[in-house]
Amino acid sequence: QVQLVESGGGLVQAGGSLRLSCAASGSIFSIIVMGWYRQAPGKQRELVALITSGGITNYANSVKGRFTISRDNAKNTVSLLMNSLKPEDTAAYYCAAISPPPASWGQGTQVTVSS
């Protein structure tokens, strides 16, 4: 299992942008699916975006057209570019190595969007 560390969270005004990064302790070349999830206070953790080793992406409907997930296997990083942020995007964001199992999770980075 790889260790994952997220960075890039913070406080931003509505309409602004943030770029989250996830650094893996080892190679992500063999990790087929990596993703970003988020959890708002009092809510369940939800999928934000996934990316396969082949570059195929999948997004939650709530972020389509605003967020972009990418991965750099050479640098062992996964990023999430978030544009046009809304107050409802406020949450702790988690990086995950999903497949193959077992999954690995980072500790999370907080994103707060003010109105």
BAFI-3210 file (N, C-alpha, C; in Angstrom, 3 decimals, decimal comma, padded with zeros to 6 digits):
// residues 115
n [1|2|3|4|5|6|7|8|9|10|11|12|13|14|15|16|17|18|19|20|21|22|23|24|25|26|27|28|29|30|31|32|33|34|35|36|37|38|39|40|41|42|43|44|45|46|47|48|49|50|51|52|53|54|55|56|57|58|59|60|61|62|63|64|65|66|67|68|69|70|71|72|73|74|75|76|77|78|79|80|81|82|83|84|85|86|87|88|89|90|91|92|93|94|95|96|97|98|99|100|101|102|103|104|105|106|107|108|109|110|111|112|113|114|115]
n.u [000,838|000,455|001,482|-000,381|-000,412|-002,104|-002,308|-002,735|-005,226|-007,511|-008,802|-011,137|-012,804|-016,154|-016,452|-013,788|-010,599|-008,862|-006,070|-005,617|-003,216|-001,864|000,480|002,232|003,842|005,138|005,469|002,852|002,254|001,245|-001,220|-004,466|-006,837|-007,270|-008,409|-010,400|-012,156|-014,709|-015,797|-018,276|-019,188|-021,277|-022,168|-022,030|-019,028|-018,231|-017,850|-015,743|-014,072|-012,602|-009,735|-008,265|-005,454|-005,063|-005,922|-008,611|-011,424|-013,808|-016,531|-018,328|-021,675|-022,117|-019,759|-018,905|-017,486|-016,382|-014,343|-011,168|-009,460|-006,203|-003,263|000,144|002,228|004,972|005,827|004,470|002,031|-001,267|-003,678|-006,148|-007,855|-009,764|-012,253|-014,392|-015,523|-017,920|-019,900|-021,029|-019,103|-017,465|-015,582|-013,779|-011,208|-010,191|-007,588|-007,338|-006,179|-007,627|-007,946|-005,738|-007,304|-006,020|-007,678|-006,063|-005,853|-005,504|-004,842|-006,410|-007,401|-008,480|-011,015|-012,459|-015,085|-016,074|-019,004]
n.v [-001,193|002,246|005,307|008,235|011,727|014,669|018,044|021,630|022,600|025,106|028,408|029,999|032,368|032,224|031,243|031,229|029,475|026,417|024,207|020,949|018,638|015,351|013,389|010,420|007,834|005,852|004,194|004,916|003,716|001,132|001,331|001,101|002,607|005,809|008,385|011,230|012,083|013,564|014,948|016,507|018,318|016,379|014,847|012,017|010,525|011,284|010,511|012,418|012,569|010,266|008,615|006,566|004,347|004,553|007,036|007,559|009,318|010,087|011,849|013,286|014,395|016,884|018,286|018,243|019,736|021,742|020,803|019,178|016,208|014,802|012,820|012,045|009,745|009,509|011,296|010,401|011,511|012,825|015,099|017,643|019,992|022,687|024,707|027,621|027,559|026,716|027,513|025,123|023,287|023,124|021,166|018,368|017,077|014,073|012,027|008,984|005,688|003,411|000,979|-001,667|-003,462|-003,605|-000,497|002,678|005,583|009,124|011,639|013,836|017,141|020,372|022,217|025,302|027,263|030,488|032,544]
n.w [000,000|-000,751|000,783|001,154|000,707|001,007|-000,270|-000,604|000,039|001,412|002,193|000,149|-001,945|-003,215|-006,584|-007,034|-007,444|-006,727|-006,423|-005,724|-004,519|-004,498|-003,093|-003,514|-001,631|-002,937|-006,121|-008,396|-010,668|-011,041|-009,917|-010,645|-010,457|-009,242|-007,024|-005,942|-003,066|-001,006|002,123|003,796|006,784|008,856|006,776|004,489|003,170|-000,180|-003,667|-005,744|-008,052|-010,379|-011,778|-014,208|-014,813|-017,469|-018,051|-018,208|-017,081|-014,484|-013,144|-010,389|-010,766|-009,690|-009,910|-012,491|-015,347|-013,880|-012,223|-012,609|-012,867|-012,684|-013,357|-012,693|-013,452|-013,471|-011,560|-009,418|-008,528|-008,001|-009,072|-008,424|-010,016|-009,215|-010,262|-010,395|-007,800|-005,288|-002,363|-001,469|-002,081|000,025|002,169|003,591|001,690|000,221|-000,944|-002,756|-003,343|-005,212|-006,686|-007,529|-004,761|-001,324|-000,567|-000,270|001,744|002,051|004,593|004,307|003,194|003,974|002,391|002,108|001,094|000,795|000,768]
ca.u [000,000|001,186|001,058|-000,832|-000,424|-002,752|-001,949|-003,349|-006,508|-007,484|-010,013|-011,257|-014,125|-016,960|-015,995|-012,344|-010,014|-007,819|-005,506|-005,197|-002,222|-001,725|001,784|002,315|005,164|005,741|004,994|001,414|002,149|000,420|-002,523|-005,346|-007,795|-007,045|-009,527|-010,621|-013,439|-014,865|-016,765|-018,704|-019,666|-022,593|-022,536|-021,187|-017,987|-018,748|-016,898|-015,620|-013,535|-011,718|-008,924|-007,617|-004,070|-005,089|-006,338|-010,067|-011,889|-015,226|-016,798|-019,654|-022,441|-022,051|-018,493|-018,606|-017,300|-015,685|-013,164|-010,384|-008,507|-005,079|-002,247|001,479|002,827|006,418|006,029|003,654|001,099|-002,603|-004,105|-007,543|-008,010|-011,151|-012,617|-015,769|-015,901|-019,182|-019,905|-021,362|-017,903|-016,742|-015,465|-012,445|-010,971|-009,309|-007,031|-007,432|-005,756|-008,797|-007,785|-006,292|-007,464|-006,886|-007,587|-005,275|-006,441|-004,727|-005,427|-007,372|-007,078|-009,738|-011,354|-013,574|-015,471|-016,931|-019,945]
ca.v [000,000|003,502|006,361|009,369|012,989|015,737|019,430|022,603|023,106|026,435|029,229|030,717|032,936|031,600|031,600|031,085|028,194|025,786|022,992|019,988|017,666|014,143|012,784|009,038|007,462|004,941|004,292|004,743|003,174|-000,072|001,606|001,241|003,687|006,745|009,312|012,222|012,049|014,654|014,743|017,726|018,041|015,783|014,116|010,881|010,760|011,092|010,544|013,650|012,256|009,112|008,549|005,272|004,384|004,915|008,420|007,704|010,046|010,059|012,922|013,465|015,371|018,196|018,970|018,155|021,013|022,681|020,147|018,338|015,318|014,385|012,045|012,029|008,509|009,711|012,036|009,750|012,495|012,986|016,462|018,007|021,417|023,043|026,046|028,071|026,926|027,118|027,213|023,709|022,470|023,094|019,803|017,789|016,333|012,939|011,294|007,552|004,687|002,547|-000,344|-002,848|-003,379|-002,766|000,923|003,530|006,918|010,165|012,209|014,860|018,563|021,108|023,265|026,111|028,254|031,505|033,166]
ca.w [000,000|-000,773|001,700|000,357|001,436|000,246|000,012|-001,497|000,516|002,004|002,151|-001,118|-002,178|-004,264|-007,917|-007,110|-007,837|-005,933|-006,995|-004,716|-004,960|-003,692|-003,324|-003,060|-001,121|-003,883|-007,499|-008,652|-012,023|-011,045|-009,310|-011,804|-010,249|-008,145|-007,002|-004,898|-002,386|-000,055|003,190|004,471|008,143|008,968|005,565|004,160|002,189|-001,530|-004,768|-006,517|-009,372|-010,503|-012,989|-014,365|-015,261|-018,877|-018,201|-018,278|-015,907|-014,142|-012,195|-009,820|-011,539|-009,049|-010,205|-013,931|-016,010|-012,996|-011,649|-013,511|-012,202|-013,542|-012,647|-013,283|-012,941|-013,307|-010,310|-008,386|-007,997|-008,563|-008,785|-008,669|-010,263|-008,911|-010,705|-010,123|-006,537|-004,666|-000,926|-001,244|-002,275|001,295|002,688|003,643|000,452|000,445|-002,069|-002,525|-004,320|-005,079|-007,279|-006,875|-003,307|-000,502|-000,841|000,617|001,863|002,703|005,805|003,913|003,223|004,095|001,430|002,584|000,093|001,409|-000,174]
c.u [000,871|000,636|000,733|-000,900|-001,010|-002,225|-002,736|-004,690|-006,368|-008,826|-010,026|-012,670|-014,850|-016,543|-014,509|-011,905|-009,004|-007,326|-005,022|-004,182|-002,169|-000,410|001,808|003,737|005,893|005,150|003,487|001,179|001,197|-000,945|-003,498|-006,276|-007,382|-008,157|-009,462|-012,047|-013,526|-015,930|-017,032|-019,207|-021,085|-023,045|-021,589|-020,119|-018,541|-017,633|-016,922|-015,166|-012,633|-010,904|-008,242|-006,171|-003,975|-005,588|-007,830|-010,553|-013,395|-015,450|-018,203|-020,377|-022,276|-020,778|-018,121|-018,512|-016,562|-014,379|-012,484|-009,391|-007,421|-004,108|-000,938|002,191|004,332|006,728|005,241|002,698|-000,244|-003,082|-005,588|-007,601|-009,487|-011,391|-014,064|-016,316|-017,150|-019,117|-020,218|-020,206|-017,079|-016,771|-013,999|-012,298|-009,891|-008,862|-007,092|-006,852|-006,762|-008,541|-006,372|-006,422|-006,235|-006,670|-006,704|-005,874|-005,440|-005,470|-006,421|-006,819|-008,380|-009,855|-012,586|-013,852|-016,458|-017,817|-019,778]
c.v [001,241|004,428|007,579|010,619|014,075|017,107|020,333|023,131|024,499|027,112|030,037|031,269|032,177|032,143|031,445|029,677|027,722|024,563|022,118|019,023|016,510|013,487|011,391|008,703|006,521|005,118|004,076|004,121|001,988|000,120|001,977|002,441|004,510|007,781|010,318|012,060|013,262|014,319|016,073|017,374|017,481|014,991|012,947|011,289|010,438|011,186|011,910|013,325|011,034|009,240|007,196|005,449|004,769|006,317|008,630|008,329|009,903|011,081|012,825|014,546|016,785|018,971|018,932|019,540|022,043|022,108|019,293|017,526|014,929|013,586|012,097|010,819|008,668|010,408|011,444|010,727|012,430|014,375|016,645|019,521|021,759|024,497|026,360|027,467|027,553|026,825|025,750|022,766|022,388|021,698|019,489|016,903|015,284|012,325|009,809|006,774|003,557|001,123|-000,519|-002,682|-003,958|-001,289|001,621|004,923|007,879|010,696|013,323|016,269|019,346|022,179|023,995|027,214|029,228|032,157|034,676]
c.w [000,000|000,313|000,841|001,227|000,540|000,657|-000,923|-001,059|001,110|001,927|000,867|-001,237|-003,271|-005,628|-008,118|-007,471|-006,803|-006,682|-005,843|-005,318|-003,971|-004,061|-002,725|-002,644|-002,057|-005,257|-007,586|-010,016|-012,074|-010,391|-010,418|-011,656|-009,035|-008,173|-005,882|-004,374|-001,469|000,973|003,881|005,868|008,153|007,758|005,345|003,157|000,804|-002,561|-005,439|-007,941|-009,282|-011,779|-013,031|-014,811|-016,736|-019,136|-018,357|-016,968|-015,716|-013,035|-011,612|-010,616|-010,983|-009,390|-011,681|-014,542|-015,165|-012,462|-012,719|-012,709|-013,182|-012,690|-013,425|-012,698|-012,710|-011,986|-009,145|-007,706|-008,726|-008,148|-009,067|-008,804|-010,112|-009,289|-010,343|-008,837|-005,939|-003,162|-000,631|-001,549|-000,996|001,895|002,935|002,408|000,685|-000,879|-001,750|-003,689|-004,203|-005,550|-007,786|-005,367|-002,585|-000,809|000,185|000,591|002,494|003,914|005,502|003,986|003,151|003,014|001,961|001,570|000,737|000,352|-000,213]
res [q|v|q|l|v|e|s|g|g|g|l|v|q|a|g|g|s|l|r|l|s|c|a|a|s|g|s|i|f|s|i|i|v|m|g|w|y|r|q|a|p|g|k|q|r|e|l|v|a|l|i|t|s|g|g|i|t|n|y|a|n|s|v|k|g|r|f|t|i|s|r|d|n|a|k|n|t|v|s|l|l|m|n|s|l|k|p|e|d|t|a|a|y|y|c|a|a|i|s|p|p|p|a|s|w|g|q|g|t|q|v|t|v|s|s]
***
